[in-house]
Amino acid sequence: MIDDSAIEDMRIIEFARQWLPYGGGTTGDLLVEFGMTPACYIARLDSILAGPTANQLDPNFRDDLRRFVSVRASRPAPTA
């Protein structure tokens, strides 16, 4: 049985997969989809990438997400 946390982790990964080519989702997108601020989203994505779920991802995608998190952690998300 998959717990709610694992389901939410996969939703966050899929959101990142969709929005990564566009620089990530906006503040509004994150609030609507997950009820979280960009800083919370980046922290959660970073936590996911540090855990066992990361091993299930394509290595190139995982590296792209890690770069995205690194850049986003140092600057604010777009608000448009």
Secondary structure as a PSIPRED ss2 file (coil, helix, strand):
# PSIPRED VFORMAT (PSIPRED V4.0)

   1 M C   1.000  0.000  0.000
   2 I C   1.000  0.000  0.000
   3 D C   1.000  0.000  0.000
   4 D H   0.000  1.000  0.000
   5 S H   0.000  1.000  0.000
   6 A H   0.000  1.000  0.000
   7 I H   0.000  1.000  0.000
   8 E H   0.000  1.000  0.000
   9 D H   0.000  1.000  0.000
  10 M H   0.000  1.000  0.000
  11 R H   0.000  1.000  0.000
  12 I H   0.000  1.000  0.000
  13 I H   0.000  1.000  0.000
  14 E H   0.000  1.000  0.000
  15 F H   0.000  1.000  0.000
  16 A H   0.000  1.000  0.000
  17 R H   0.000  1.000  0.000
  18 Q H   0.000  1.000  0.000
  19 W H   0.000  1.000  0.000
  20 L H   0.000  1.000  0.000
  21 P H   0.000  1.000  0.000
  22 Y H   0.000  1.000  0.000
  23 G C   1.000  0.000  0.000
  24 G C   1.000  0.000  0.000
  25 G C   1.000  0.000  0.000
  26 T C   1.000  0.000  0.000
  27 T H   0.000  1.000  0.000
  28 G H   0.000  1.000  0.000
  29 D H   0.000  1.000  0.000
  30 L H   0.000  1.000  0.000
  31 L H   0.000  1.000  0.000
  32 V H   0.000  1.000  0.000
  33 E H   0.000  1.000  0.000
  34 F H   0.000  1.000  0.000
  35 G C   1.000  0.000  0.000
  36 M C   1.000  0.000  0.000
  37 T C   1.000  0.000  0.000
  38 P H   0.000  1.000  0.000
  39 A H   0.000  1.000  0.000
  40 C H   0.000  1.000  0.000
  41 Y H   0.000  1.000  0.000
  42 I H   0.000  1.000  0.000
  43 A H   0.000  1.000  0.000
  44 R H   0.000  1.000  0.000
  45 L H   0.000  1.000  0.000
  46 D H   0.000  1.000  0.000
  47 S H   0.000  1.000  0.000
  48 I H   0.000  1.000  0.000
  49 L H   0.000  1.000  0.000
  50 A H   0.000  1.000  0.000
  51 G C   1.000  0.000  0.000
  52 P H   0.000  1.000  0.000
  53 T H   0.000  1.000  0.000
  54 A H   0.000  1.000  0.000
  55 N H   0.000  1.000  0.000
  56 Q H   0.000  1.000  0.000
  57 L C   1.000  0.000  0.000
  58 D C   1.000  0.000  0.000
  59 P H   0.000  1.000  0.000
  60 N H   0.000  1.000  0.000
  61 F H   0.000  1.000  0.000
  62 R H   0.000  1.000  0.000
  63 D H   0.000  1.000  0.000
  64 D H   0.000  1.000  0.000
  65 L H   0.000  1.000  0.000
  66 R H   0.000  1.000  0.000
  67 R H   0.000  1.000  0.000
  68 F H   0.000  1.000  0.000
  69 V H   0.000  1.000  0.000
  70 S H   0.000  1.000  0.000
  71 V H   0.000  1.000  0.000
  72 R H   0.000  1.000  0.000
  73 A C   1.000  0.000  0.000
  74 S C   1.000  0.000  0.000
  75 R C   1.000  0.000  0.000
  76 P C   1.000  0.000  0.000
  77 A C   1.000  0.000  0.000
  78 P C   1.000  0.000  0.000
  79 T C   1.000  0.000  0.000
  80 A C   1.000  0.000  0.000
